[in-house]
Amino acid sequence: MTSDIQARLAAIGTPTLSSRLIKHGLRQSYLTGPRRLVGGGALCGPAFTLRFVPARDDKAVPASYGWPGALPAAIDAAPPGSIVVIDARGHPAAGTVGDIFADRLRLNGVKAIVSDGVVRDLPGLRQVGLPVWASGTASPPSIGGLSFAGWGEPIGCGDAAIWPGDLIVADEDGVLVVPPELANEIAVDGEKQNRFELWVQKRVAAGAQLVGLYPADEKTLAEFEADDAARTA
């Protein structure tokens, strides 16, 4: 996906995008749990996926961080411009990423971290400055409740299915996933919906009643379409 499409999706905002995705039949696009902990603004980028499974005593050990294909290798592999999306099974006490891993991602050119679990080292993460969306913070490391299982494969994060390369949009309202093949259509529809809602807000501010206006009846839609066509011509 081009940087132009990504910028347009980020500017539209997740509430509008969620509505457009639902109208396309995609009701599981919103990631339940992640909220913004570090950083500001809105972001969009392709997903680079990391997957954890429940901890097993022979796998969730300190030495596991040095095994081939372990979490540090996945952090090193995250490509520039991506958003790291972590399937942490919503675990409330296993911090999958801390300030050192986040700084490595920042230096790699990664845009953000999204996790349905928790992160650790919050003061350090704030110093690093890489945007983070997660369900909270906790002191224990990932091996306190999880085992790392791999990267670059489909995952479930916050009850949403995410494939590598899916577009992730994150802002103050939360995080959602946009299939790349729908990105342009969703962007066009979302921009038009935002124009419509601004048009409605002006009428509400002028004293208009909501019935027939929002949601719009046929008369209102015709008025908006005429105004929108004139404005965008």
C-alpha positions in Angstrom: 0.0 0.0 0.0 1.3 3.4 -0.9 2.1 6.0 1.7 -0.7 8.2 0.3 -3.3 5.6 1.1 -1.9 5.1 4.5 -1.9 8.8 5.2 -5.5 9.1 4.0 -6.7 6.2 6.2 -5.0 7.7 9.2 -6.6 11.1 8.6 -10.1 9.6 8.3 -10.1 8.2 11.8 -11.0 4.9 13.2 -14.7 5.7 14.1 -15.5 6.5 10.5 -13.4 3.6 9.2 -15.2 1.2 11.5 -18.5 2.3 10.1 -17.4 1.9 6.5 -15.9 -1.6 7.3 -19.2 -2.7 8.9 -21.0 -1.6 5.7 -18.6 -3.8 3.8 -19.6 -6.7 6.0 -16.4 -6.6 8.2 -17.7 -6.6 11.8 -14.5 -7.9 13.5 -12.1 -5.1 12.4 -11.7 -3.4 15.8 -9.0 -4.6 18.2 -10.5 -5.0 21.6 -8.1 -4.0 24.4 -5.3 -1.9 23.0 -5.3 1.7 24.0 -2.8 4.4 23.4 -0.1 4.5 26.1 2.8 6.3 24.4 2.8 8.9 21.6 0.2 10.9 19.9 -1.6 11.4 16.6 -2.9 8.8 14.2 -0.9 6.2 12.3 -1.4 3.7 9.5 1.0 1.0 8.3 1.3 -2.7 7.3 1.2 -5.2 10.1 4.3 -7.2 11.1 2.9 -9.9 13.3 4.3 -11.6 16.4 2.6 -14.5 18.1 2.7 -15.8 21.7 1.2 -19.0 23.1 0.5 -20.0 26.7 3.7 -20.4 28.8 5.1 -23.9 29.0 7.7 -24.7 31.7 10.4 -25.9 29.3 9.9 -23.0 26.9 9.2 -20.0 29.1 12.7 -19.8 30.6 15.2 -16.9 30.6 17.5 -18.8 28.3 14.7 -18.9 25.6 15.5 -15.3 24.7 18.8 -16.5 23.2 17.4 -19.4 21.2 17.3 -19.2 17.4 14.1 -17.6 16.2 13.3 -16.1 19.6 11.7 -12.8 20.3 14.9 -10.7 19.8 15.2 -12.1 16.3 11.7 -11.1 15.5 12.3 -7.6 16.8 15.4 -7.3 14.5 13.3 -8.6 11.5 10.6 -5.9 11.8 10.8 -3.9 8.5 10.8 -0.1 8.3 7.4 1.5 8.0 5.6 -1.4 9.6 3.5 -1.6 12.7 4.4 -4.5 15.0 1.2 -6.2 16.1 1.5 -8.7 19.0 -0.9 -11.6 19.7 -0.3 -11.7 23.5 -3.5 -13.6 24.2 -4.7 -10.6 26.2 -2.4 -11.7 29.1 -2.5 -9.2 31.9 0.9 -9.9 33.5 3.4 -10.7 30.8 5.1 -7.7 29.3 6.1 -8.7 25.8 8.0 -5.5 24.9 10.0 -3.0 27.0 12.1 0.0 26.4 15.1 -1.8 24.8 13.1 -3.7 22.3 11.1 -0.6 21.5 14.2 1.4 20.9 15.5 -1.2 18.5 12.2 -1.0 16.6 12.3 2.7 16.5 15.8 2.6 15.1 14.6 0.1 12.5 12.0 2.6 11.3 9.0 0.8 12.7 6.0 3.1 13.2 4.4 1.7 16.3 3.7 -1.2 18.6 0.2 -2.7 19.1 -0.5 -5.4 21.6 -3.7 -7.0 23.1 -1.6 -7.7 26.1 0.6 -5.5 28.3 4.0 -3.9 27.9 6.7 -3.1 30.6 9.2 -0.3 31.4 6.6 2.4 30.8 8.9 5.3 31.9 11.6 4.0 29.5 9.0 3.5 26.7 8.0 7.2 27.1 11.6 8.2 26.7 12.0 6.1 23.6 8.9 7.7 22.2 7.8 5.0 19.8 4.0 5.0 19.8 2.5 2.1 21.8 -1.1 0.8 22.0 -1.6 -1.9 24.5 -4.1 -3.0 27.1 -1.9 -1.8 30.0 1.4 -2.3 31.7 3.0 -5.0 34.0 6.3 -5.6 35.6 7.0 -9.3 34.6 8.6 -10.2 31.3 6.8 -12.2 28.7 8.1 -15.6 30.1 6.1 -14.8 33.2 3.0 -16.1 31.4 3.7 -16.6 27.7 6.0 -18.4 25.3 7.1 -16.8 22.0 5.9 -18.8 19.0 6.9 -17.0 15.9 6.4 -14.0 13.6 5.2 -13.2 10.1 2.0 -15.3 10.2 -1.7 -14.8 10.8 -2.6 -13.9 14.3 -5.6 -13.0 16.5 -5.1 -9.7 18.3 -7.9 -8.2 20.4 -10.5 -10.6 18.8 -9.5 -9.5 15.3 -7.9 -11.7 12.7 -4.7 -10.1 11.2 -2.6 -11.2 8.4 0.9 -9.9 7.7 0.6 -6.9 5.5 -2.9 -5.9 6.6 -3.2 -2.2 7.2 -3.4 -1.2 10.8 -4.9 2.2 11.7 -4.4 3.5 15.2 -5.5 6.7 16.9 -7.0 8.0 20.1 -10.2 5.9 19.7 -8.3 2.7 19.3 -6.9 0.3 16.6 -8.5 -1.5 13.7 -7.4 -3.5 10.7 -8.2 -2.8 7.0 -7.7 -5.4 4.4 -5.3 -4.0 1.7 -7.6 -5.0 -1.2 -10.3 -2.7 0.3 -8.0 0.1 1.4 -8.7 2.5 -1.6 -12.4 2.0 -1.5 -12.6 2.4 2.2 -10.5 5.6 2.0 -12.8 7.1 -0.7 -16.0 6.2 1.3 -14.5 7.3 4.6 -13.5 10.7 3.2 -17.0 11.2 1.8 -18.6 10.2 5.1 -16.4 12.7 7.0 -17.5 15.4 4.6 -21.1 14.4 5.1 -20.8 14.5 8.9 -19.2 18.0 8.8 -22.1 19.1 6.6 -24.5 17.6 9.2 -22.7 19.3 12.1 -23.1 22.7 10.5 -26.8 22.1 10.2 -27.1 20.9 13.8 -25.2 23.9 15.0 -27.7 26.1 13.1 -30.6 24.4 14.9 -31.7 21.6 12.6 -33.4 18.5 14.2 -31.8 15.1 13.8 -34.8 13.2 12.5 -34.3 12.9 8.7 -30.9 14.6 9.0 -28.8 11.9 10.8 -29.3 9.3 9.6 -30.2 11.0 6.4 -33.5 10.5 4.5 -33.6 10.8 0.7 -34.2 14.5 0.7 -31.2 15.2 3.0 -29.0 12.9 1.0 -30.0 14.7 -2.2 -29.2 18.0 -0.7 -25.8 16.8 0.5 -24.9 15.2 -2.8 -25.6 18.4 -4.6 -23.6 20.5 -2.2 -20.7 18.0 -2.2 -20.6 17.8 -6.0 -20.4 21.6 -6.2 -17.7 21.8 -3.5 -15.5 19.0 -5.0 -16.0 19.9 -8.6 
